[in-house]
Amino acid sequence: MAESVVASGRDVWRDYVDICKPRVVLLMLLCAIVGMFLATPGMVPVDVLIFGTLGIALVAGSAAAVNHIADATVDARMARTQNRPVATGRISVAKGLVFSGVLGIAGMLVLMLLVNPLTAWLNLGSWVGYGLIYTLYLKRATPQNIVIGGLFGAAPPLFGWAAVTGTVEPGALLLVLIIFAWTPPHFWALALERKEEYASVDMPMLPVTHGEAFTKLSILIYTLILVATSVLPFVIGMSGLLYLLAALGLGAGFIYWSVALLMGRNPKAPMATFRYSIVYLMMLFVFLLIDHYVDPSLFAYTL
């Protein structure tokens, strides 16, 4: 009996972690942390790094929990999501809302009191945008849901930058633009793989409303936009040659998978593209960070 209680408690803990979408939040935090470091030529203050990351994580987890709650009925009807904690009833709507509220309020207090008010308000705006506007309206209203709603999910570098500087600056907005351009090809690749599931729940994802051919072409177009956008940090002098080479190499990989999708010869291309897009964004921001601290003259000498 004791072992059963312990196992049950462990499962509940995992369920609450799960509704925070930890893998998505971790990718957001990587982008936010890189934004912090790019905002300063030196080291990010330790208190800002710790409390900024914590506050951003809590608010993001709160918004993700709202998404789980709002989509519970739809999630229960889709194979990819039918085992989610709220969809199965393992976490009730009431408990999920309380949990989301506690996370969100705690995150806002951390950011407001221990970082700066601007970072807190930017996170609140993103919470409203993703948790309410996208989840409750855009997702079900238009096939352009990912394009419009992607703006809310693209903000983490701005959060990190604002945490350090207390301002909104062009460099931070450029990082937001990169993620904004990345979001449609990233998610549409998954939508291609799950087209039938989205159709069964009347979700107006692009492959459902406009067909696979149009979606594949859109993915290629947005990927080209993304690659062009990704080189702008080098163009404006925000990053150096190391980053440029990485951006072009990673972008070439993304274009390859986009073309493979368009050609339609590889049935595994949608998920391969989706997975590559995650690696792409992670590595792009890692190289932004590395390049920021690499001595350009040393790199030139090595070449």
Secondary structure, 3 states (H helix, E strand, C coil): CHHHHHHHHHHHHHHHHHCCCHHHHHHHHHHHHHHHHHCCCCCCCHHHHHHHHHHHHHHHHHHHHHHHHHCHHHHCCCCCCCCCHHHHCCCCHHHHHHHHHHHHHHHHHHHHHHCCHHHHHHHHHHHHHHHHHHHHHHHHHCCCHHHHHHHHHCCHHHHHHHHHHCCCCHHHHHHHHHHHHHHHHHHHHHHHHCHHHHHHCCCCCHHHHHCHHHHHHHHHHHHHHHHHHHCHHHHCCCCCHHHHHHHHHHHHHHHHHHHHHHHCCCCCHHHHHHHHHHHHHHHHHHHHHHHHHCCHHHHHHHC
